[in-house]
Amino acid sequence: MKQLFALLGVLSLAALSFGKGLTGSISGNLIDPPGSAVAGVPVKVTNVSTNQVRQATTDANGHFVFEQLLPGTFRLEVSAKGLKR
């Protein structure tokens, strides 16, 4: 019985460590001054240290997401007609 509890303890620790990762994400919603979602706008995120660039486009609700980003400092850029940079 002791071996069963020891095995369960090890599996529990393995499950906890599996859930933690080295990456993170950046997400947001693009809205105009009156509060309406802005869809179909290109969004770019750049890792300042490595100059790695990733691109996305806002969805119908103005939402964008960049997943699995390594830790670092990032610059986020949104550019579209009628929007100030």
PDB file of N, CA, C and O in Angstrom, chain B, residues numbered from 101:
ATOM      1  N   MET B 101       0.821  -1.193   0.000  1.00  0.00           N
ATOM      2  CA  MET B 101       0.000   0.000   0.000  1.00  0.00           C
ATOM      3  C   MET B 101       0.868   1.261   0.000  1.00  0.00           C
ATOM      4  O   MET B 101       0.526   2.252  -0.645  1.00  0.00           O
ATOM      5  N   LYS B 102       2.010   1.222   0.735  1.00  0.00           N
ATOM      6  CA  LYS B 102       2.919   2.369   0.755  1.00  0.00           C
ATOM      7  C   LYS B 102       3.445   2.670  -0.641  1.00  0.00           C
ATOM      8  O   LYS B 102       3.588   3.834  -1.016  1.00  0.00           O
ATOM      9  N   GLN B 103       3.731   1.629  -1.408  1.00  0.00           N
ATOM     10  CA  GLN B 103       4.257   1.817  -2.756  1.00  0.00           C
ATOM     11  C   GLN B 103       3.224   2.508  -3.648  1.00  0.00           C
ATOM     12  O   GLN B 103       3.581   3.338  -4.485  1.00  0.00           O
ATOM     13  N   LEU B 104       1.948   2.169  -3.471  1.00  0.00           N
ATOM     14  CA  LEU B 104       0.887   2.786  -4.258  1.00  0.00           C
ATOM     15  C   LEU B 104       0.807   4.278  -3.967  1.00  0.00           C
ATOM     16  O   LEU B 104       0.690   5.084  -4.890  1.00  0.00           O
ATOM     17  N   PHE B 105       0.871   4.658  -2.676  1.00  0.00           N
ATOM     18  CA  PHE B 105       0.826   6.075  -2.325  1.00  0.00           C
ATOM     19  C   PHE B 105       2.063   6.812  -2.826  1.00  0.00           C
ATOM     20  O   PHE B 105       1.964   7.958  -3.266  1.00  0.00           O
ATOM     21  N   ALA B 106       3.228   6.167  -2.765  1.00  0.00           N
ATOM     22  CA  ALA B 106       4.451   6.782  -3.269  1.00  0.00           C
ATOM     23  C   ALA B 106       4.348   7.015  -4.771  1.00  0.00           C
ATOM     24  O   ALA B 106       4.752   8.067  -5.266  1.00  0.00           O
ATOM     25  N   LEU B 107       3.810   6.040  -5.499  1.00  0.00           N
ATOM     26  CA  LEU B 107       3.647   6.166  -6.944  1.00  0.00           C
ATOM     27  C   LEU B 107       2.663   7.286  -7.271  1.00  0.00           C
ATOM     28  O   LEU B 107       2.903   8.080  -8.180  1.00  0.00           O
ATOM     29  N   LEU B 108       1.556   7.348  -6.532  1.00  0.00           N
ATOM     30  CA  LEU B 108       0.579   8.417  -6.757  1.00  0.00           C
ATOM     31  C   LEU B 108       1.195   9.782  -6.474  1.00  0.00           C
ATOM     32  O   LEU B 108       0.904  10.747  -7.181  1.00  0.00           O
ATOM     33  N   GLY B 109       2.037   9.876  -5.456  1.00  0.00           N
ATOM     34  CA  GLY B 109       2.713  11.134  -5.139  1.00  0.00           C
ATOM     35  C   GLY B 109       3.640  11.574  -6.251  1.00  0.00           C
ATOM     36  O   GLY B 109       3.669  12.754  -6.602  1.00  0.00           O
ATOM     37  N   VAL B 110       4.394  10.650  -6.808  1.00  0.00           N
ATOM     38  CA  VAL B 110       5.300  10.960  -7.913  1.00  0.00           C
ATOM     39  C   VAL B 110       4.512  11.379  -9.145  1.00  0.00           C
ATOM     40  O   VAL B 110       4.890  12.337  -9.819  1.00  0.00           O
ATOM     41  N   LEU B 111       3.421  10.679  -9.453  1.00  0.00           N
ATOM     42  CA  LEU B 111       2.600  11.046 -10.603  1.00  0.00           C
ATOM     43  C   LEU B 111       1.969  12.412 -10.410  1.00  0.00           C
ATOM     44  O   LEU B 111       1.842  13.173 -11.370  1.00  0.00           O
ATOM     45  N   SER B 112       1.569  12.740  -9.184  1.00  0.00           N
ATOM     46  CA  SER B 112       0.994  14.057  -8.915  1.00  0.00           C
ATOM     47  C   SER B 112       2.024  15.153  -9.151  1.00  0.00           C
ATOM     48  O   SER B 112       1.706  16.181  -9.749  1.00  0.00           O
ATOM     49  N   LEU B 113       3.243  14.947  -8.691  1.00  0.00           N
ATOM     50  CA  LEU B 113       4.303  15.933  -8.921  1.00  0.00           C
ATOM     51  C   LEU B 113       4.612  16.072 -10.397  1.00  0.00           C
ATOM     52  O   LEU B 113       4.851  17.180 -10.877  1.00  0.00           O
ATOM     53  N   ALA B 114       4.611  14.973 -11.122  1.00  0.00           N
ATOM     54  CA  ALA B 114       4.866  15.023 -12.560  1.00  0.00           C
ATOM     55  C   ALA B 114       3.767  15.808 -13.267  1.00  0.00           C
ATOM     56  O   ALA B 114       4.048  16.576 -14.186  1.00  0.00           O
ATOM     57  N   ALA B 115       2.529  15.623 -12.849  1.00  0.00           N
ATOM     58  CA  ALA B 115       1.418  16.348 -13.463  1.00  0.00           C
ATOM     59  C   ALA B 115       1.519  17.841 -13.169  1.00  0.00           C
ATOM     60  O   ALA B 115       1.226  18.659 -14.041  1.00  0.00           O
ATOM     61  N   LEU B 116       1.925  18.208 -11.962  1.00  0.00           N
ATOM     62  CA  LEU B 116       2.075  19.619 -11.625  1.00  0.00           C
ATOM     63  C   LEU B 116       3.183  20.266 -12.436  1.00  0.00           C
ATOM     64  O   LEU B 116       3.016  21.383 -12.924  1.00  0.00           O
ATOM     65  N   SER B 117       4.309  19.586 -12.589  1.00  0.00           N
ATOM     66  CA  SER B 117       5.423  20.174 -13.336  1.00  0.00           C
ATOM     67  C   SER B 117       5.122  20.223 -14.831  1.00  0.00           C
ATOM     68  O   SER B 117       5.634  21.091 -15.538  1.00  0.00           O
ATOM     69  N   PHE B 118       4.295  19.298 -15.316  1.00  0.00           N
ATOM     70  CA  PHE B 118       3.951  19.292 -16.734  1.00  0.00           C
ATOM     71  C   PHE B 118       3.129  20.527 -17.103  1.00  0.00           C
ATOM     72  O   PHE B 118       3.250  21.035 -18.218  1.00  0.00           O
ATOM     73  N   GLY B 119       2.293  21.018 -16.179  1.00  0.00           N
ATOM     74  CA  GLY B 119       1.420  22.144 -16.451  1.00  0.00           C
ATOM     75  C   GLY B 119       2.143  23.469 -16.566  1.00  0.00           C
ATOM     76  O   GLY B 119       1.606  24.412 -17.148  1.00  0.00           O
ATOM     77  N   LYS B 120       3.333  23.566 -16.035  1.00  0.00           N
ATOM     78  CA  LYS B 120       4.088  24.813 -16.074  1.00  0.00           C
ATOM     79  C   LYS B 120       4.995  24.798 -17.288  1.00  0.00           C
ATOM     80  O   LYS B 120       5.695  23.816 -17.533  1.00  0.00           O
ATOM     81  N   GLY B 121       4.986  25.868 -18.040  1.00  0.00           N
ATOM     82  CA  GLY B 121       5.811  25.919 -19.236  1.00  0.00           C
ATOM     83  C   GLY B 121       6.719  27.122 -19.230  1.00  0.00           C
ATOM     84  O   GLY B 121       6.671  27.956 -18.326  1.00  0.00           O
ATOM     85  N   LEU B 122       7.534  27.199 -20.236  1.00  0.00           N
ATOM     86  CA  LEU B 122       8.469  28.301 -20.368  1.00  0.00           C
ATOM     87  C   LEU B 122       7.922  29.425 -21.228  1.00  0.00           C
ATOM     88  O   LEU B 122       8.573  30.460 -21.370  1.00  0.00           O
ATOM     89  N   THR B 123       6.752  29.250 -21.801  1.00  0.00           N
ATOM     90  CA  THR B 123       6.227  30.248 -22.723  1.00  0.00           C
ATOM     91  C   THR B 123       5.012  30.957 -22.134  1.00  0.00           C
ATOM     92  O   THR B 123       4.404  30.506 -21.163  1.00  0.00           O
ATOM     93  N   GLY B 124       4.690  32.072 -22.754  1.00  0.00           N
ATOM     94  CA  GLY B 124       3.522  32.838 -22.347  1.00  0.00           C
ATOM     95  C   GLY B 124       2.772  33.308 -23.577  1.00  0.00           C
ATOM     96  O   GLY B 124       3.064  32.885 -24.696  1.00  0.00           O
ATOM     97  N   SER B 125       1.805  34.184 -23.365  1.00  0.00           N
ATOM     98  CA  SER B 125       1.032  34.692 -24.490  1.00  0.00           C
ATOM     99  C   SER B 125       0.711  36.167 -24.288  1.00  0.00           C
ATOM    100  O   SER B 125       0.736  36.682 -23.170  1.00  0.00           O
ATOM    101  N   ILE B 126       0.414  36.820 -25.386  1.00  0.00           N
ATOM    102  CA  ILE B 126      -0.059  38.201 -25.386  1.00  0.00           C
ATOM    103  C   ILE B 126      -1.367  38.200 -26.157  1.00  0.00           C
ATOM    104  O   ILE B 126      -1.442  37.683 -27.272  1.00  0.00           O
ATOM    105  N   SER B 127      -2.394  38.781 -25.558  1.00  0.00           N
ATOM    106  CA  SER B 127      -3.681  38.869 -26.250  1.00  0.00           C
ATOM    107  C   SER B 127      -4.322  40.209 -25.941  1.00  0.00           C
ATOM    108  O   SER B 127      -3.963  40.884 -24.976  1.00  0.00           O
ATOM    109  N   GLY B 128      -5.278  40.577 -26.779  1.00  0.00           N
ATOM    110  CA  GLY B 128      -5.967  41.832 -26.548  1.00  0.00           C
ATOM    111  C   GLY B 128      -7.121  42.003 -27.509  1.00  0.00           C
ATOM    112  O   GLY B 128      -7.385  41.142 -28.349  1.00  0.00           O
ATOM    113  N   ASN B 129      -7.799  43.115 -27.377  1.00  0.00           N
ATOM    114  CA  ASN B 129      -8.920  43.464 -28.237  1.00  0.00           C
ATOM    115  C   ASN B 129      -8.671  44.862 -28.789  1.00  0.00           C
ATOM    116  O   ASN B 129      -8.313  45.779 -28.050  1.00  0.00           O
ATOM    117  N   LEU B 130      -8.861  45.011 -30.071  1.00  0.00           N
ATOM    118  CA  LEU B 130      -8.702  46.308 -30.718  1.00  0.00           C
ATOM    119  C   LEU B 130     -10.081  46.937 -30.851  1.00  0.00           C
ATOM    120  O   LEU B 130     -10.971  46.389 -31.502  1.00  0.00           O
ATOM    121  N   ILE B 131     -10.242  48.102 -30.218  1.00  0.00           N
ATOM    122  CA  ILE B 131     -11.516  48.807 -30.290  1.00  0.00           C
ATOM    123  C   ILE B 131     -11.264  50.256 -30.689  1.00  0.00           C
ATOM    124  O   ILE B 131     -10.204  50.816 -30.408  1.00  0.00           O
ATOM    125  N   ASP B 132     -12.247  50.850 -31.341  1.00  0.00           N
ATOM    126  CA  ASP B 132     -12.129  52.251 -31.720  1.00  0.00           C
ATOM    127  C   ASP B 132     -12.625  53.125 -30.564  1.00  0.00           C
ATOM    128  O   ASP B 132     -13.189  52.606 -29.601  1.00  0.00           O
ATOM    129  N   PRO B 133     -12.420  54.462 -30.646  1.00  0.00           N
ATOM    130  CA  PRO B 133     -12.811  55.340 -29.537  1.00  0.00           C
ATOM    131  C   PRO B 133     -14.268  55.190 -29.075  1.00  0.00           C
ATOM    132  O   PRO B 133     -14.515  55.259 -27.871  1.00  0.00           O
ATOM    133  N   PRO B 134     -15.247  54.986 -29.975  1.00  0.00           N
ATOM    134  CA  PRO B 134     -16.615  54.784 -29.479  1.00  0.00           C
ATOM    135  C   PRO B 134     -16.827  53.422 -28.796  1.00  0.00           C
ATOM    136  O   PRO B 134     -17.867  53.205 -28.173  1.00  0.00           O
ATOM    137  N   GLY B 135     -15.840  52.493 -28.908  1.00  0.00           N
ATOM    138  CA  GLY B 135     -15.942  51.198 -28.242  1.00  0.00           C
ATOM    139  C   GLY B 135     -16.328  50.043 -29.135  1.00  0.00           C
ATOM    140  O   GLY B 135     -16.625  48.957 -28.636  1.00  0.00           O
ATOM    141  N   SER B 136     -16.334  50.244 -30.448  1.00  0.00           N
ATOM    142  CA  SER B 136     -16.663  49.165 -31.384  1.00  0.00           C
ATOM    143  C   SER B 136     -15.417  48.348 -31.716  1.00  0.00           C
ATOM    144  O   SER B 136     -14.317  48.892 -31.810  1.00  0.00           O
ATOM    145  N   ALA B 137     -15.596  47.045 -31.893  1.00  0.00           N
ATOM    146  CA  ALA B 137     -14.490  46.162 -32.278  1.00  0.00           C
ATOM    147  C   ALA B 137     -14.018  46.508 -33.681  1.00  0.00           C
ATOM    148  O   ALA B 137     -14.816  46.853 -34.553  1.00  0.00           O
ATOM    149  N   VAL B 138     -12.700  46.408 -33.886  1.00  0.00           N
ATOM    150  CA  VAL B 138     -12.107  46.661 -35.199  1.00  0.00           C
ATOM    151  C   VAL B 138     -11.574  45.334 -35.717  1.00  0.00           C
ATOM    152  O   VAL B 138     -10.594  44.809 -35.189  1.00  0.00           O
ATOM    153  N   ALA B 139     -12.214  44.787 -36.752  1.00  0.00           N
ATOM    154  CA  ALA B 139     -11.867  43.471 -37.283  1.00  0.00           C
ATOM    155  C   ALA B 139     -10.938  43.576 -38.484  1.00  0.00           C
ATOM    156  O   ALA B 139     -10.917  44.589 -39.183  1.00  0.00           O
ATOM    157  N   GLY B 140     -10.169  42.512 -38.713  1.00  0.00           N
ATOM    158  CA  GLY B 140      -9.337  42.394 -39.906  1.00  0.00           C
ATOM    159  C   GLY B 140      -8.115  43.283 -39.935  1.00  0.00           C
ATOM    160  O   GLY B 140      -7.614  43.610 -41.011  1.00  0.00           O
ATOM    161  N   VAL B 141      -7.623  43.680 -38.769  1.00  0.00           N
ATOM    162  CA  VAL B 141      -6.460  44.564 -38.696  1.00  0.00           C
ATOM    163  C   VAL B 141      -5.209  43.742 -38.384  1.00  0.00           C
ATOM    164  O   VAL B 141      -5.223  42.921 -37.466  1.00  0.00           O
ATOM    165  N   PRO B 142      -4.120  43.958 -39.145  1.00  0.00           N
ATOM    166  CA  PRO B 142      -2.871  43.257 -38.850  1.00  0.00           C
ATOM    167  C   PRO B 142      -2.258  43.741 -37.532  1.00  0.00           C
ATOM    168  O   PRO B 142      -2.219  44.938 -37.245  1.00  0.00           O
ATOM    169  N   VAL B 143      -1.787  42.787 -36.749  1.00  0.00           N
ATOM    170  CA  VAL B 143      -1.114  43.075 -35.482  1.00  0.00           C
ATOM    171  C   VAL B 143       0.233  42.357 -35.527  1.00  0.00           C
ATOM    172  O   VAL B 143       0.315  41.197 -35.930  1.00  0.00           O
ATOM    173  N   LYS B 144       1.277  43.055 -35.113  1.00  0.00           N
ATOM    174  CA  LYS B 144       2.624  42.474 -35.156  1.00  0.00           C
ATOM    175  C   LYS B 144       3.261  42.592 -33.780  1.00  0.00           C
ATOM    176  O   LYS B 144       3.185  43.641 -33.140  1.00  0.00           O
ATOM    177  N   VAL B 145       3.886  41.516 -33.330  1.00  0.00           N
ATOM    178  CA  VAL B 145       4.629  41.546 -32.074  1.00  0.00           C
ATOM    179  C   VAL B 145       6.082  41.185 -32.391  1.00  0.00           C
ATOM    180  O   VAL B 145       6.358  40.228 -33.114  1.00  0.00           O
ATOM    181  N   THR B 146       7.002  41.975 -31.834  1.00  0.00           N
ATOM    182  CA  THR B 146       8.435  41.780 -32.074  1.00  0.00           C
ATOM    183  C   THR B 146       9.134  41.589 -30.744  1.00  0.00           C
ATOM    184  O   THR B 146       8.949  42.382 -29.821  1.00  0.00           O
ATOM    185  N   ASN B 147       9.942  40.532 -30.640  1.00  0.00           N
ATOM    186  CA  ASN B 147      10.789  40.330 -29.478  1.00  0.00           C
ATOM    187  C   ASN B 147      11.954  41.306 -29.621  1.00  0.00           C
ATOM    188  O   ASN B 147      12.737  41.202 -30.565  1.00  0.00           O
ATOM    189  N   VAL B 148      12.072  42.244 -28.698  1.00  0.00           N
ATOM    190  CA  VAL B 148      13.067  43.313 -28.800  1.00  0.00           C
ATOM    191  C   VAL B 148      14.485  42.749 -28.805  1.00  0.00           C
ATOM    192  O   VAL B 148      15.347  43.268 -29.515  1.00  0.00           O
ATOM    193  N   SER B 149      14.742  41.706 -28.033  1.00  0.00           N
ATOM    194  CA  SER B 149      16.102  41.141 -27.937  1.00  0.00           C
ATOM    195  C   SER B 149      16.517  40.358 -29.168  1.00  0.00           C
ATOM    196  O   SER B 149      17.669  40.436 -29.594  1.00  0.00           O
ATOM    197  N   THR B 150      15.584  39.600 -29.748  1.00  0.00           N
ATOM    198  CA  THR B 150      15.933  38.700 -30.852  1.00  0.00           C
ATOM    199  C   THR B 150      15.455  39.198 -32.209  1.00  0.00           C
ATOM    200  O   THR B 150      15.835  38.646 -33.241  1.00  0.00           O
ATOM    201  N   ASN B 151      14.630  40.231 -32.215  1.00  0.00           N
ATOM    202  CA  ASN B 151      14.002  40.744 -33.441  1.00  0.00           C
ATOM    203  C   ASN B 151      13.103  39.715 -34.125  1.00  0.00           C
ATOM    204  O   ASN B 151      12.784  39.867 -35.304  1.00  0.00           O
ATOM    205  N   GLN B 152      12.696  38.680 -33.411  1.00  0.00           N
ATOM    206  CA  GLN B 152      11.751  37.709 -33.966  1.00  0.00           C
ATOM    207  C   GLN B 152      10.383  38.374 -34.058  1.00  0.00           C
ATOM    208  O   GLN B 152       9.906  38.975 -33.096  1.00  0.00           O
ATOM    209  N   VAL B 153       9.755  38.257 -35.238  1.00  0.00           N
ATOM    210  CA  VAL B 153       8.464  38.895 -35.489  1.00  0.00           C
ATOM    211  C   VAL B 153       7.389  37.838 -35.684  1.00  0.00           C
ATOM    212  O   VAL B 153       7.604  36.845 -36.379  1.00  0.00           O
ATOM    213  N   ARG B 154       6.229  38.054 -35.068  1.00  0.00           N
ATOM    214  CA  ARG B 154       5.067  37.197 -35.300  1.00  0.00           C
ATOM    215  C   ARG B 154       3.915  38.111 -35.675  1.00  0.00           C
ATOM    216  O   ARG B 154       3.822  39.238 -35.187  1.00  0.00           O
ATOM    217  N   GLN B 155       3.037  37.624 -36.541  1.00  0.00           N
ATOM    218  CA  GLN B 155       1.926  38.436 -37.015  1.00  0.00           C
ATOM    219  C   GLN B 155       0.607  37.706 -36.815  1.00  0.00           C
ATOM    220  O   GLN B 155       0.539  36.478 -36.856  1.00  0.00           O
ATOM    221  N   ALA B 156      -0.434  38.494 -36.598  1.00  0.00           N
ATOM    222  CA  ALA B 156      -1.796  37.981 -36.461  1.00  0.00           C
ATOM    223  C   ALA B 156      -2.740  39.026 -37.038  1.00  0.00           C
ATOM    224  O   ALA B 156      -2.324  40.131 -37.386  1.00  0.00           O
ATOM    225  N   THR B 157      -4.000  38.668 -37.136  1.00  0.00           N
ATOM    226  CA  THR B 157      -5.031  39.582 -37.606  1.00  0.00           C
ATOM    227  C   THR B 157      -6.190  39.537 -36.623  1.00  0.00           C
ATOM    228  O   THR B 157      -6.566  38.460 -36.160  1.00  0.00           O
ATOM    229  N   THR B 158      -6.761  40.690 -36.301  1.00  0.00           N
ATOM    230  CA  THR B 158      -7.888  40.710 -35.375  1.00  0.00           C
ATOM    231  C   THR B 158      -9.085  39.990 -35.988  1.00  0.00           C
ATOM    232  O   THR B 158      -9.321  40.064 -37.193  1.00  0.00           O
ATOM    233  N   ASP B 159      -9.830  39.296 -35.141  1.00  0.00           N
ATOM    234  CA  ASP B 159     -11.016  38.566 -35.621  1.00  0.00           C
ATOM    235  C   ASP B 159     -12.233  39.497 -35.641  1.00  0.00           C
ATOM    236  O   ASP B 159     -12.091  40.709 -35.473  1.00  0.00           O
ATOM    237  N   ALA B 160     -13.392  38.948 -35.839  1.00  0.00           N
ATOM    238  CA  ALA B 160     -14.627  39.736 -35.951  1.00  0.00           C
ATOM    239  C   ALA B 160     -14.924  40.547 -34.687  1.00  0.00           C
ATOM    240  O   ALA B 160     -15.616  41.563 -34.741  1.00  0.00           O
ATOM    241  N   ASN B 161     -14.400  40.092 -33.560  1.00  0.00           N
ATOM    242  CA  ASN B 161     -14.598  40.799 -32.289  1.00  0.00           C
ATOM    243  C   ASN B 161     -13.428  41.706 -31.935  1.00  0.00           C
ATOM    244  O   ASN B 161     -13.374  42.255 -30.835  1.00  0.00           O
ATOM    245  N   GLY B 162     -12.485  41.867 -32.874  1.00  0.00           N
ATOM    246  CA  GLY B 162     -11.307  42.695 -32.625  1.00  0.00           C
ATOM    247  C   GLY B 162     -10.249  42.017 -31.780  1.00  0.00           C
ATOM    248  O   GLY B 162      -9.293  42.665 -31.354  1.00  0.00           O
ATOM    249  N   HIS B 163     -10.402  40.719 -31.528  1.00  0.00           N
ATOM    250  CA  HIS B 163      -9.488  39.973 -30.657  1.00  0.00           C
ATOM    251  C   HIS B 163      -8.272  39.457 -31.432  1.00  0.00           C
ATOM    252  O   HIS B 163      -8.381  39.042 -32.586  1.00  0.00           O
ATOM    253  N   PHE B 164      -7.112  39.495 -30.768  1.00  0.00           N
ATOM    254  CA  PHE B 164      -5.901  38.892 -31.319  1.00  0.00           C
ATOM    255  C   PHE B 164      -5.173  38.162 -30.193  1.00  0.00           C
ATOM    256  O   PHE B 164      -5.352  38.476 -29.016  1.00  0.00           O
ATOM    257  N   VAL B 165      -4.348  37.181 -30.573  1.00  0.00           N
ATOM    258  CA  VAL B 165      -3.577  36.436 -29.580  1.00  0.00           C
ATOM    259  C   VAL B 165      -2.281  35.948 -30.200  1.00  0.00           C
ATOM    260  O   VAL B 165      -2.245  35.515 -31.352  1.00  0.00           O
ATOM    261  N   PHE B 166      -1.224  36.027 -29.416  1.00  0.00           N
ATOM    262  CA  PHE B 166       0.077  35.455 -29.770  1.00  0.00           C
ATOM    263  C   PHE B 166       0.414  34.473 -28.660  1.00  0.00           C
ATOM    264  O   PHE B 166       0.558  34.866 -27.503  1.00  0.00           O
ATOM    265  N   GLU B 167       0.543  33.190 -29.008  1.00  0.00           N
ATOM    266  CA  GLU B 167       0.800  32.151 -28.021  1.00  0.00           C
ATOM    267  C   GLU B 167       2.217  31.627 -28.140  1.00  0.00           C
ATOM    268  O   GLU B 167       2.898  31.847 -29.142  1.00  0.00           O
ATOM    269  N   GLN B 168       2.643  30.938 -27.115  1.00  0.00           N
ATOM    270  CA  GLN B 168       3.948  30.272 -27.050  1.00  0.00           C
ATOM    271  C   GLN B 168       5.097  31.244 -27.320  1.00  0.00           C
ATOM    272  O   GLN B 168       5.971  30.979 -28.145  1.00  0.00           O
ATOM    273  N   LEU B 169       5.079  32.365 -26.612  1.00  0.00           N
ATOM    274  CA  LEU B 169       6.164  33.335 -26.701  1.00  0.00           C
ATOM    275  C   LEU B 169       7.150  33.067 -25.576  1.00  0.00           C
ATOM    276  O   LEU B 169       6.757  32.862 -24.428  1.00  0.00           O
ATOM    277  N   LEU B 170       8.429  33.071 -25.914  1.00  0.00           N
ATOM    278  CA  LEU B 170       9.455  32.924 -24.888  1.00  0.00           C
ATOM    279  C   LEU B 170       9.524  34.213 -24.079  1.00  0.00           C
ATOM    280  O   LEU B 170       9.168  35.276 -24.588  1.00  0.00           O
ATOM    281  N   PRO B 171       9.979  34.140 -22.821  1.00  0.00           N
ATOM    282  CA  PRO B 171      10.068  35.343 -21.997  1.00  0.00           C
ATOM    283  C   PRO B 171      10.935  36.414 -22.667  1.00  0.00           C
ATOM    284  O   PRO B 171      11.934  36.098 -23.313  1.00  0.00           O
ATOM    285  N   GLY B 172      10.551  37.654 -22.509  1.00  0.00           N
ATOM    286  CA  GLY B 172      11.313  38.749 -23.076  1.00  0.00           C
ATOM    287  C   GLY B 172      10.507  40.026 -23.080  1.00  0.00           C
ATOM    288  O   GLY B 172       9.408  40.092 -22.530  1.00  0.00           O
ATOM    289  N   THR B 173      11.073  41.038 -23.712  1.00  0.00           N
ATOM    290  CA  THR B 173      10.405  42.319 -23.891  1.00  0.00           C
ATOM    291  C   THR B 173       9.898  42.385 -25.325  1.00  0.00           C
ATOM    292  O   THR B 173      10.624  42.054 -26.262  1.00  0.00           O
ATOM    293  N   PHE B 174       8.655  42.811 -25.491  1.00  0.00           N
ATOM    294  CA  PHE B 174       8.029  42.790 -26.809  1.00  0.00           C
ATOM    295  C   PHE B 174       7.507  44.170 -27.194  1.00  0.00           C
ATOM    296  O   PHE B 174       7.109  44.964 -26.341  1.00  0.00           O
ATOM    297  N   ARG B 175       7.517  44.433 -28.491  1.00  0.00           N
ATOM    298  CA  ARG B 175       6.919  45.640 -29.059  1.00  0.00           C
ATOM    299  C   ARG B 175       5.709  45.191 -29.859  1.00  0.00           C
ATOM    300  O   ARG B 175       5.816  44.316 -30.719  1.00  0.00           O
ATOM    301  N   LEU B 176       4.564  45.785 -29.579  1.00  0.00           N
ATOM    302  CA  LEU B 176       3.322  45.455 -30.263  1.00  0.00           C
ATOM    303  C   LEU B 176       2.962  46.587 -31.189  1.00  0.00           C
ATOM    304  O   LEU B 176       2.932  47.747 -30.776  1.00  0.00           O
ATOM    305  N   GLU B 177       2.681  46.258 -32.466  1.00  0.00           N
ATOM    306  CA  GLU B 177       2.333  47.264 -33.446  1.00  0.00           C
ATOM    307  C   GLU B 177       1.029  46.899 -34.136  1.00  0.00           C
ATOM    308  O   GLU B 177       0.801  45.751 -34.518  1.00  0.00           O
ATOM    309  N   VAL B 178       0.181  47.910 -34.285  1.00  0.00           N
ATOM    310  CA  VAL B 178      -1.080  47.763 -34.991  1.00  0.00           C
ATOM    311  C   VAL B 178      -1.106  48.860 -36.035  1.00  0.00           C
ATOM    312  O   VAL B 178      -0.888  50.029 -35.718  1.00  0.00           O
ATOM    313  N   SER B 179      -1.374  48.488 -37.290  1.00  0.00           N
ATOM    314  CA  SER B 179      -1.406  49.526 -38.319  1.00  0.00           C
ATOM    315  C   SER B 179      -2.551  49.248 -39.275  1.00  0.00           C
ATOM    316  O   SER B 179      -2.699  48.149 -39.812  1.00  0.00           O
ATOM    317  N   ALA B 180      -3.350  50.281 -39.467  1.00  0.00           N
ATOM    318  CA  ALA B 180      -4.471  50.194 -40.394  1.00  0.00           C
ATOM    319  C   ALA B 180      -4.863  51.604 -40.792  1.00  0.00           C
ATOM    320  O   ALA B 180      -4.587  52.563 -40.072  1.00  0.00           O
ATOM    321  N   LYS B 181      -5.503  51.720 -41.934  1.00  0.00           N
ATOM    322  CA  LYS B 181      -5.971  53.017 -42.391  1.00  0.00           C
ATOM    323  C   LYS B 181      -6.889  53.642 -41.357  1.00  0.00           C
ATOM    324  O   LYS B 181      -7.809  53.002 -40.848  1.00  0.00           O
ATOM    325  N   GLY B 182      -6.624  54.897 -41.058  1.00  0.00           N
ATOM    326  CA  GLY B 182      -7.466  55.614 -40.112  1.00  0.00           C
ATOM    327  C   GLY B 182      -7.074  55.423 -38.662  1.00  0.00           C
ATOM    328  O   GLY B 182      -7.661  56.059 -37.787  1.00  0.00           O
ATOM    329  N   LEU B 183      -6.099  54.566 -38.372  1.00  0.00           N
ATOM    330  CA  LEU B 183      -5.631  54.364 -36.996  1.00  0.00           C
ATOM    331  C   LEU B 183      -4.266  55.015 -36.828  1.00  0.00           C
ATOM    332  O   LEU B 183      -3.398  54.908 -37.694  1.00  0.00           O
ATOM    333  N   LYS B 184      -4.096  55.686 -35.707  1.00  0.00           N
ATOM    334  CA  LYS B 184      -2.765  56.227 -35.385  1.00  0.00           C
ATOM    335  C   LYS B 184      -1.908  55.106 -34.875  1.00  0.00           C
ATOM    336  O   LYS B 184      -2.386  54.218 -34.169  1.00  0.00           O
ATOM    337  N   ARG B 185      -0.643  55.140 -35.229  1.00  0.00           N
ATOM    338  CA  ARG B 185       0.286  54.103 -34.782  1.00  0.00           C
ATOM    339  C   ARG B 185       0.590  54.258 -33.318  1.00  0.00           C
ATOM    340  O   ARG B 185       1.357  53.473 -32.760  1.00  0.00           O
TER     341      ARG B 185
END
